[in-house]
Amino acid sequence: MNKKLHIVSLGCTKNLVDTEVMLGRLKSFEMTDTPDEADVIIVNTCGFIDAAKEESIQTVLNLDAARKEDALLVMAGCLSERYKEQLQKELPEVDIFTGVGDYDKIDELIAKKQSRFTPHVFLSDNQERIITGSTSHAYIKLAEGCNQTCSFCAIPGFKGKLHSRTLESVVKEVRRLVEQGFYDFSFISQDSSSYLYDQGETEGLIRLIEAVERIEGVKSARILYLYPSTTSLKLIDTIAGSAVFQNYFDMPIQHIDPEILKKMKRGIGSDRIVELLEAMKAVPGSFVRTGVIVGFPTETKEAFEALYRFVENFGFDRVSIFEYSDEEGTDAFSLEPKIDAETIRERAEKLGEIAERGMKASMQKMVGKRYEMIVEGPSEEHEFLLSARPLLWAPEIDGEVLVNESEIEGLEFGKCYRVEVTEVAGIQPIGRIVDA
């Protein structure tokens, strides 16, 4: 009888790719959703901000309480890497600790019941992965680490400088996944627009786009996490002109106030940010997503109001809002004055209202139009509704369209169909399938 495995992947989609590599190394295990049945429990942790750290620790403790007596509990990933000495002292509940360098050795560590922290970040080079959550979409990691010096970010401290995969390695992985039936791809890294900068290429992402376009079987793709200072107008034009890559622009700006941007060490001013965003917005059928931080140290009422007005007036399709987290080891940690927690929360809520209005307006523009969508399966909202995702949207973060009617018999989940959006109920688009 095969041993059973329960695995939890926390944090970002880059973590998810690493979790899928671990699953590929542990194919001999039988997966279980019930932790008290598992012989091995793995938590791939996130260590980016306080809330993520707390979630990771609590998940480990909850799974320790639920596991059977002889089960192994493994703590892997960013939090484990960032605080390896401290956690090994303070979490005797954990049997095996490993960080961000040994995902492809997880089977060996479990067999030996050995903790290990390899002094480099693991970067997939065509290891077999077991893709989770979809039969049509897969994430492709382009790089690890980051050359940016944002004053609020701890990632370079434990993941190091930018380390890009070769273009050949990425293309080989995409081809292999196409052979397995995947046709929709999201390309990810900490700073995707810097892809291949460490290999002397300043237009690496453009080369990637051109290479992926030549792969037969790729129907759709998008790039996540563009960094403003390494995003060019030529890159925007290349995406806009691509027959494969969606006009999807995901560029976290973090702020718009010039002084706050300087203190954040973003390497770019507000004028250039506006120029890039306007170019993205001008692309026909574009979808523009951003992320912002509220409550950064020294953020005055006036600086916040500048950010608020900008988000309100620009018309983003989606905005992710993050409350500033004071992270040791970052330059912002010593910045004063700090903004109190209540003010940060109030500002986040106020900006959240604008973000929701923008999302509703974006969805309302879809009514009466037809889009290519992947019909994923039954919706969690209701057993008689289907969940569909427009190819223009990124999985998980941009939402779903609920399908309540179809003119097509014998629908196949994971396939693309033409869906007409008929209405928006609250913040939920409703549609009907009109063609295959």
C-alpha positions in Angstrom: 0.0 0.0 0.0 1.4 3.4 -1.0 2.1 5.9 1.8 -0.2 8.9 1.9 0.9 12.6 1.4 -0.9 15.8 2.5 0.6 19.0 1.2 -0.2 22.6 1.7 1.1 25.4 -0.5 0.9 28.9 1.0 1.7 32.3 -0.5 2.3 33.1 -4.2 2.0 31.1 -7.4 5.8 30.9 -7.5 5.5 28.8 -4.3 2.8 26.7 -6.1 5.3 25.8 -8.9 7.8 24.6 -6.3 5.1 22.6 -4.6 4.3 21.0 -8.0 7.9 20.0 -8.3 7.8 18.3 -4.9 4.7 16.5 -6.0 6.6 15.3 -9.1 9.3 13.9 -6.8 6.8 12.2 -4.6 4.6 10.4 -7.2 4.8 7.2 -5.3 2.7 8.7 -2.5 -1.1 8.7 -2.6 -2.5 12.2 -2.1 -5.0 12.8 0.7 -7.0 15.8 1.7 -7.3 14.5 5.3 -4.1 15.3 7.3 -4.8 12.7 10.0 -4.5 10.0 7.3 -1.2 11.2 6.0 2.2 9.5 6.5 4.0 12.7 5.4 2.7 16.3 5.7 4.5 19.1 3.9 3.8 22.8 4.4 5.5 25.0 1.7 5.6 28.3 3.7 5.5 32.0 2.8 7.7 34.4 4.6 7.0 37.7 2.8 5.0 39.7 5.3 3.7 39.4 8.9 0.3 38.0 7.9 1.8 35.4 5.7 4.3 34.4 8.4 1.6 34.0 11.0 -0.5 31.9 8.6 2.5 29.6 7.9 3.2 29.1 11.6 -0.4 28.5 12.5 -0.8 26.0 9.6 2.2 24.0 10.8 0.9 23.9 14.4 -2.6 23.0 13.3 -1.3 20.1 11.1 0.9 18.9 13.9 -2.2 18.7 16.2 -4.1 16.8 13.5 -1.5 14.3 12.4 -1.2 10.7 13.4 1.5 9.6 15.8 4.1 8.3 13.3 3.6 10.9 10.5 6.5 13.1 9.4 5.9 16.9 9.4 8.0 18.8 6.9 8.4 22.6 6.8 9.7 24.0 3.6 9.9 27.2 1.7 10.5 30.9 2.2 9.7 31.2 5.9 11.7 28.2 6.8 14.6 29.6 4.8 14.4 33.1 6.2 14.3 32.1 9.8 16.0 28.7 9.7 18.0 28.9 12.9 15.2 30.4 14.9 12.5 28.0 13.7 14.6 24.9 14.3 15.0 26.0 17.9 11.4 27.0 18.5 9.4 24.4 16.5 10.3 21.0 17.9 7.0 19.8 16.3 8.6 19.8 12.9 10.6 16.7 11.9 12.2 18.0 8.7 13.2 21.6 7.8 14.2 22.7 4.4 14.2 26.0 2.6 14.1 27.2 -1.0 17.0 25.2 -2.5 16.0 21.6 -2.3 12.5 21.1 -3.7 13.9 18.6 -6.2 15.5 16.6 -3.4 12.4 16.4 -1.1 12.1 12.6 -1.7 15.7 12.1 -0.5 15.2 14.3 2.6 12.0 12.4 3.6 13.7 9.0 3.0 16.6 10.1 5.2 14.5 12.1 7.7 17.0 14.8 7.2 16.8 18.6 7.4 18.9 20.5 4.8 19.3 24.1 3.5 21.2 24.3 0.3 22.9 27.7 -0.1 21.2 28.6 -3.3 17.6 29.1 -4.5 16.1 26.2 -6.5 15.3 27.1 -10.0 13.4 24.5 -12.1 15.3 23.2 -15.0 12.8 20.8 -16.6 12.1 18.7 -13.5 8.8 16.9 -13.8 5.9 18.7 -12.2 2.4 17.5 -11.3 0.2 20.5 -12.3 -2.5 21.1 -9.8 -5.9 22.9 -10.1 -6.3 22.8 -13.9 -6.1 20.5 -16.9 -5.6 23.5 -19.3 -3.5 26.1 -17.4 0.0 26.0 -16.0 2.3 28.5 -14.4 5.9 28.8 -15.8 8.5 30.2 -13.5 11.0 32.4 -15.4 13.5 33.3 -12.7 14.2 33.4 -9.0 15.6 36.2 -6.9 15.5 39.9 -7.7 18.0 42.7 -8.6 15.6 45.5 -7.4 16.3 47.2 -4.0 12.8 48.1 -2.8 13.1 49.3 0.7 10.1 47.4 2.0 10.9 44.0 0.5 12.8 41.2 2.3 12.9 38.7 -0.7 16.4 39.5 -2.0 17.7 38.9 1.5 16.9 35.2 1.4 16.4 34.5 -2.3 19.4 36.5 -3.6 20.0 38.3 -6.9 18.1 37.6 -10.1 18.8 34.2 -11.6 17.0 33.6 -14.8 16.3 30.2 -16.5 17.7 29.9 -20.0 15.2 30.6 -22.7 15.8 27.1 -24.0 14.8 25.6 -20.6 11.6 27.6 -20.5 10.7 26.6 -24.1 11.4 23.0 -23.4 9.0 23.0 -20.4 6.2 24.7 -22.3 6.5 22.2 -25.1 6.4 19.3 -22.7 3.3 20.7 -21.0 1.6 21.3 -24.4 2.2 17.6 -25.1 0.3 16.8 -21.9 -2.7 18.9 -23.0 -2.0 22.3 -21.4 -2.6 25.3 -23.7 -2.9 28.3 -21.4 0.2 29.7 -19.6 1.1 32.3 -17.0 4.7 33.3 -16.9 5.9 34.4 -13.4 8.9 35.6 -11.4 9.6 38.3 -8.8 10.4 40.7 -11.6 9.4 39.2 -14.9 10.3 42.3 -17.0 14.0 41.7 -15.9 14.0 38.2 -17.4 17.5 37.4 -18.8 19.0 40.7 -17.5 21.5 38.6 -15.5 22.5 36.9 -18.8 23.2 40.2 -20.5 19.9 40.5 -22.3 17.9 43.7 -22.0 15.0 42.4 -24.1 14.7 38.9 -22.7 11.0 39.0 -22.2 10.5 40.1 -25.8 12.6 37.1 -26.9 10.5 34.9 -24.7 7.3 36.2 -26.3 8.6 35.5 -29.8 9.8 32.0 -28.8 6.5 31.0 -27.2 4.5 32.3 -30.2 6.3 29.7 -32.3 5.3 26.8 -30.1 2.4 24.9 -31.7 -0.4 24.2 -29.3 0.0 27.3 -27.1 -3.4 29.0 -27.4 -3.0 31.7 -24.7 -0.5 33.2 -22.4 0.1 36.2 -20.1 2.9 37.7 -18.1 2.6 38.5 -14.4 4.6 40.9 -12.2 6.1 43.5 -14.5 8.4 46.0 -12.7 8.0 49.6 -13.7 11.7 50.4 -14.1 12.3 47.5 -16.4 9.1 47.7 -18.4 9.6 49.4 -21.8 7.2 50.8 -24.3 8.6 48.3 -26.8 7.6 45.5 -24.5 4.1 46.8 -24.2 3.9 47.1 -28.0 5.2 43.5 -28.4 2.5 42.2 -26.0 -0.1 44.2 -27.9 1.0 42.8 -31.2 1.1 39.2 -30.1 -1.4 36.7 -31.4 -0.8 34.4 -28.4 -0.1 36.7 -25.4 -3.1 38.4 -23.9 -3.3 42.2 -23.6 -2.9 41.6 -19.9 -0.7 44.1 -18.0 0.1 43.4 -14.4 2.4 46.1 -13.0 2.4 46.7 -9.3 3.2 50.5 -8.9 3.1 50.4 -5.0 2.5 54.2 -4.8 2.3 57.3 -7.0 3.5 60.0 -4.6 7.1 61.0 -5.8 8.6 61.2 -2.3 7.1 57.9 -1.2 8.4 56.3 -4.4 11.9 57.6 -3.6 11.8 56.2 -0.1 10.5 52.9 -1.4 13.6 52.8 -3.8 11.5 51.9 -6.7 14.0 53.3 -9.2 11.4 55.2 -11.2 9.3 58.4 -10.8 5.6 58.9 -11.0 5.7 60.5 -14.5 7.2 57.4 -16.0 4.7 55.2 -14.2 1.9 57.2 -15.6 3.4 57.0 -19.1 3.6 53.2 -18.9 0.1 52.8 -17.5 -1.4 55.0 -20.1 0.3 53.1 -22.9 -1.1 49.8 -21.4 -4.5 51.3 -21.1 -4.4 52.5 -24.8 -4.0 48.9 -26.1 -7.3 47.8 -27.5 -9.0 45.3 -25.2 -6.4 45.6 -22.5 -6.7 44.5 -18.9 -4.6 46.5 -16.4 -4.0 45.3 -12.9 -1.8 46.9 -10.3 -0.8 46.6 -6.6 -0.3 49.3 -4.0 1.0 49.6 -0.5 -0.7 51.8 2.1 0.8 53.0 5.3 4.4 53.0 4.2 6.5 54.9 6.8 6.3 58.7 6.4 3.2 58.4 4.2 1.4 61.7 4.9 -2.3 62.3 4.5 -1.5 64.2 1.4 0.6 61.4 -0.1 -2.2 58.9 0.6 -4.8 61.2 -1.0 -2.6 61.5 -4.1 -2.6 57.7 -4.4 -6.3 57.5 -3.7 -7.1 60.1 -6.4 -4.9 58.4 -8.9 -6.5 54.9 -8.4 -9.9 56.5 -8.5 -9.3 58.4 -11.8 -7.2 55.9 -13.7 -9.7 53.1 -14.1 -7.8 50.0 -13.3 -9.5 46.7 -14.0 -8.1 45.2 -10.7 -6.2 46.7 -7.8 -4.6 44.6 -5.0 -4.1 46.6 -1.8 -1.5 45.7 0.8 -1.1 47.1 4.2 2.5 48.0 4.9 4.3 45.3 6.9 7.5 46.3 8.8 10.0 43.7 7.9 13.3 43.4 9.7 16.3 43.4 7.4 14.8 45.9 5.0 15.7 49.6 4.7 12.2 50.7 5.5 12.4 49.0 8.9 14.4 52.0 10.2 12.3 54.7 8.5 10.3 57.1 10.8 7.7 58.1 11.5 5.7 54.8 11.3 2.0 55.0 10.5 -0.2 53.5 13.2 -2.1 50.3 12.5 -5.5 51.9 12.7 -4.7 54.6 10.2 -3.2 51.9 7.8 -6.4 49.9 8.1 -8.6 52.9 7.5 -6.6 53.9 4.4 -6.7 50.3 3.1 -10.5 50.1 3.5 -11.0 53.5 1.8 -8.8 52.5 -1.1 -10.5 49.1 -1.2 -13.9 50.8 -1.9 -12.4 52.5 -4.9 -10.8 49.3 -6.1 -14.2 47.5 -5.8 -15.9 50.2 -7.8 -13.3 50.0 -10.5 -13.7 46.2 -10.7 -17.5 46.6 -11.0 -17.1 49.1 -13.8 -14.6 46.9 -15.6 -17.0 43.9 -15.4 -20.0 46.1 -16.5 -18.2 46.9 -19.7 -18.3 43.1 -20.5 -22.1 42.9 -20.7 -23.3 42.1 -24.1 -19.9 41.0 -25.4 -18.5 37.6 -26.2 -15.2 36.2 -24.9 -13.2 33.1 -25.2 -13.4 31.4 -21.8 -12.2 28.2 -20.3 -15.1 26.4 -18.7 -13.4 25.0 -15.6 -16.2 23.0 -14.1 -19.0 23.4 -11.5 -18.9 26.6 -9.6 -18.4 26.6 -5.8 -21.2 29.3 -5.8 -23.9 26.8 -6.8 -24.1 23.3 -8.0 -26.2 24.2 -11.1 -23.8 27.0 -12.3 -20.5 26.5 -14.1 -17.3 28.4 -13.5 -15.6 30.0 -16.6 -12.5 32.2 -16.9 -11.9 34.6 -19.8 -8.6 33.9 -21.4 -7.8 37.6 -20.8 -7.9 37.1 -17.0 -5.3 35.4 -14.8 -6.4 32.4 -12.9 -7.5 32.7 -9.2 -6.8 36.5 -8.8 -9.2 38.0 -11.3 -12.4 36.1 -10.5 -14.8 33.9 -12.6 -17.8 34.2 -14.8 -20.8 32.1 -13.7 -22.4 30.3 -16.6 -26.1 29.6 -16.2 -27.1 28.7 -19.7 -25.5 26.9 -22.7 -26.4 26.4 -26.3 -23.8 23.7 -26.6 -24.5 20.0 -25.7 -21.9 17.8 -24.1 -19.6 20.5 -22.6 -16.1 19.4 -21.7 -14.5 20.9 -18.7 -11.1 22.5 -19.4 -12.0 23.4 -23.0 -12.5 26.9 -24.5 -16.0 28.2 -25.5 -17.4 31.5 -26.6 -19.4 33.0 -23.7 -21.6 36.0 -23.8 -21.7 38.0 -20.6 -25.4 38.8 -20.0 -25.4 40.7 -16.7 -23.4 41.5 -13.6 -24.9 40.6 -10.3 -23.0 42.6 -7.6 -19.4 41.9 -8.5 -20.2 38.6 -10.3 -20.5 38.4 -14.1 -23.1 36.0 -15.5 -22.9 34.5 -18.9 -24.2 31.9 -21.4 -22.2 29.7 -23.7 -23.0 30.4 -27.3 -20.4 28.6 -29.4 -17.6 26.1 -29.2 
